């Protein structure tokens, strides 16, 4: 196995991929953020219907030239850049997909065959739909020659959009790994993806626990704490026997 250095951070990728799993995970988190709430927040921010970021209202203008603009130019520009970035990479990855599988496919799952089949169908022309379409393909795309450009552009475009809507989001790494079971062909296996807690006051995703491998493997901080307490009780009972 070739310890190919990541084209973005120079850390060993662990395999022959052009981008390491850490950098790919950052782009996956960014796309999940877009699909979860950022696409909708950009629409709101563009229409200047939000109080986020401050300085968007206050006071009655005294001149027509001082009247507020009907749109937020910063959010509008960020949305346009994000849309263009995602649509570019949707087309690029769609051209790379070669699938010799006959359907049907599950509407929402992480079976490899179903993910591949769904990827042959272009998503709706919306920011949220394109982000959701791209997310499960990133682990495969990290082996392509243009992987570094793909990951870097997506991460940068989402970061700009986050600044435009001014939402304070933090992701806190957790020591545990994902316990969800998935099918590898006909073989069940534990996901084992890295987990991060989401700190996002005022958003529905606040206190969620996200797996870097799949956005479907979502739990909560409370559920993770309960699972650890159950594991500790089992360990104590086994120690007494």
C-alpha positions in Angstrom: 0.0 0.0 0.0 1.4 3.4 -1.0 1.6 6.0 1.8 0.8 8.8 -0.6 1.0 12.3 1.0 -2.2 14.3 0.9 -2.2 17.0 -1.7 -3.7 19.5 0.7 -2.0 18.9 4.1 1.0 16.6 3.2 -0.1 14.1 5.8 0.1 10.4 4.7 -3.3 9.5 3.2 -3.0 6.0 4.5 -3.6 4.5 1.0 -3.1 5.7 -2.5 -5.7 8.5 -2.3 -4.8 12.0 -3.4 -6.5 13.5 -0.3 -6.4 12.2 3.3 -9.5 11.2 5.2 -9.2 14.2 7.5 -9.4 16.7 4.7 -12.1 14.7 3.1 -14.0 14.7 6.4 -13.9 18.5 6.6 -15.5 18.7 3.1 -18.1 16.1 4.1 -19.0 18.1 7.2 -19.2 21.3 5.1 -21.6 19.6 2.6 -23.7 18.2 5.5 -24.0 21.7 6.9 -25.2 23.0 3.5 -27.8 20.2 3.2 -28.9 20.6 6.9 -29.6 24.3 7.1 -27.1 26.5 5.3 -28.9 26.4 2.0 -32.1 27.7 3.6 -30.2 30.3 5.7 -28.6 31.7 2.6 -32.0 32.3 1.0 -33.1 34.1 4.2 -29.9 36.1 4.5 -29.9 37.0 0.8 -33.5 38.4 1.2 -32.3 40.4 4.3 -34.9 38.7 6.4 -32.5 37.9 9.2 -31.0 39.8 12.1 -27.8 37.8 12.0 -24.6 39.7 11.8 -26.2 43.0 12.8 -26.0 46.3 10.9 -28.7 45.4 8.5 -31.4 47.8 9.7 -32.1 50.5 12.2 -33.3 54.0 11.5 -35.5 55.5 8.9 -33.6 56.7 5.8 -33.8 60.4 5.1 -33.0 60.2 1.4 -34.0 57.8 -1.4 -30.3 57.0 -2.0 -29.9 55.9 1.7 -32.7 53.3 1.4 -31.5 49.8 2.3 -30.8 47.4 -0.6 -33.5 44.8 -1.1 -30.9 42.0 -1.0 -27.8 41.4 1.1 -24.9 41.5 -1.5 -22.5 39.5 0.7 -25.0 36.6 1.1 -26.0 36.8 -2.5 -22.4 36.6 -3.7 -21.7 33.7 -1.3 -24.8 31.8 -2.5 -23.8 32.3 -6.2 -20.2 31.1 -5.6 -21.5 28.1 -3.6 -24.0 27.2 -6.3 -21.5 27.5 -9.1 -18.9 25.4 -7.1 -21.3 22.6 -6.3 -22.8 22.5 -9.8 -19.3 22.3 -11.3 -18.3 19.3 -9.1 -21.7 17.6 -9.6 -21.0 17.6 -13.4 -17.4 16.6 -12.9 -18.2 13.6 -10.7 -21.2 12.6 -12.7 -18.9 12.3 -15.8 -16.6 10.0 -13.8 -19.3 7.6 -12.6 -19.3 4.2 -14.2 -21.9 1.8 -12.8 -22.7 -1.7 -14.1 -25.6 -2.3 -11.7 -29.3 -2.6 -12.5 -31.7 -1.0 -10.0 -33.9 -0.3 -8.2 -32.1 1.6 -5.5 -33.2 2.5 -2.0 -34.3 6.1 -1.6 -32.1 6.7 1.4 -29.4 4.3 2.5 -25.7 3.8 2.5 -25.5 0.5 0.5 -22.7 0.8 -1.9 -24.8 -0.3 -4.9 -27.6 2.1 -4.0 -25.3 5.0 -3.5 -23.7 4.3 -6.9 -27.1 4.0 -8.6 -28.4 7.2 -7.1 -25.2 9.0 -8.2 -26.0 8.3 -11.8 -29.0 10.5 -11.6 -28.3 14.2 -11.5 -29.8 16.1 -8.5 -32.2 19.0 -8.5 -30.6 22.3 -9.4 -30.7 23.6 -5.8 -27.8 24.1 -3.4 -29.2 21.7 -0.8 -29.9 18.9 -3.3 -26.5 19.2 -4.9 -24.7 19.1 -1.5 -26.7 16.0 -0.5 -25.8 14.3 -3.8 -22.1 15.0 -3.5 -21.7 14.0 0.2 -21.6 10.2 -0.2 -19.3 10.4 -3.2 -16.4 12.2 -1.5 -14.7 9.1 -0.1 -14.6 7.7 -3.6 -13.6 11.0 -5.1 -10.6 11.4 -2.9 -8.8 8.9 -5.2 -9.3 11.0 -8.3 -6.7 13.2 -9.9 -8.6 16.4 -9.1 -9.6 15.4 -5.5 -7.5 18.2 -3.9 -9.2 20.9 -6.0 -12.6 19.4 -5.4 -12.2 19.3 -1.6 -10.5 22.7 -1.3 -13.0 24.5 -3.4 -16.0 23.0 -1.6 -14.6 23.7 1.8 -13.7 27.3 0.8 -17.1 28.0 -0.7 -19.0 26.7 2.3 -16.7 28.7 4.7 -17.5 31.9 2.7 -21.3 31.1 3.0 -21.0 30.5 6.7 -19.4 33.9 7.1 -22.1 35.5 5.1 -24.9 34.2 7.4 -22.8 34.7 10.5 -23.8 31.5 12.3 -21.4 30.4 15.2 -20.9 26.7 14.5 -18.4 24.5 16.3 -17.6 20.8 15.9 -16.0 19.1 18.9 -14.2 15.8 18.3 -15.3 12.9 20.5 -13.2 10.0 21.7 -15.7 7.4 20.6 -16.3 6.0 17.1 -19.6 5.4 15.3 -21.4 2.3 16.5 -23.9 2.1 13.6 -23.9 -1.2 11.7 -23.8 -1.1 7.9 -23.7 -3.8 5.2 -20.5 -4.4 3.2 -22.1 -6.5 0.5 -23.8 -9.2 2.7 -21.4 -8.7 5.7 -22.5 -6.5 8.6 -19.8 -4.3 10.0 -19.5 -1.5 12.4 -19.1 1.9 10.8 -16.3 3.1 13.1 -16.3 6.7 11.7 -15.0 9.5 13.8 -17.6 11.4 15.8 -18.0 15.1 16.5 -20.5 17.0 18.6 -22.2 20.0 17.0 -22.4 23.2 19.0 -24.9 25.4 17.1 -27.0 27.5 19.4 -30.4 28.3 17.9 -30.2 25.7 15.2 -31.9 22.3 15.0 -28.5 20.5 14.7 -27.3 21.9 18.1 -26.0 19.1 20.4 -26.2 16.5 17.6 -23.4 13.9 17.3 -22.3 13.5 13.7 -20.3 10.7 12.1 -17.8 11.8 9.5 -18.6 8.8 7.3 -22.3 9.3 6.9 -24.8 12.0 7.8 -27.4 9.3 8.4 -25.4 8.1 11.4 -26.6 11.0 13.6 -27.2 10.8 17.3 -27.4 13.3 20.2 -25.1 14.2 23.0 -27.6 12.8 25.5 -27.9 9.5 23.6 -24.1 9.1 23.5 -23.9 9.8 27.3 -26.6 7.2 28.0 -24.7 4.7 25.8 -21.5 5.2 27.7 -23.3 4.8 31.0 -24.8 1.6 29.8 -21.4 0.3 28.7 -19.9 1.2 32.1 -22.7 -0.7 34.0 -22.2 -3.8 31.8 -18.4 -3.6 32.4 -18.9 -3.4 36.2 -21.3 -6.4 36.1 -18.8 -8.4 34.1 -16.0 -7.5 36.5 -18.0 -8.8 39.5 -18.7 -12.2 37.8 
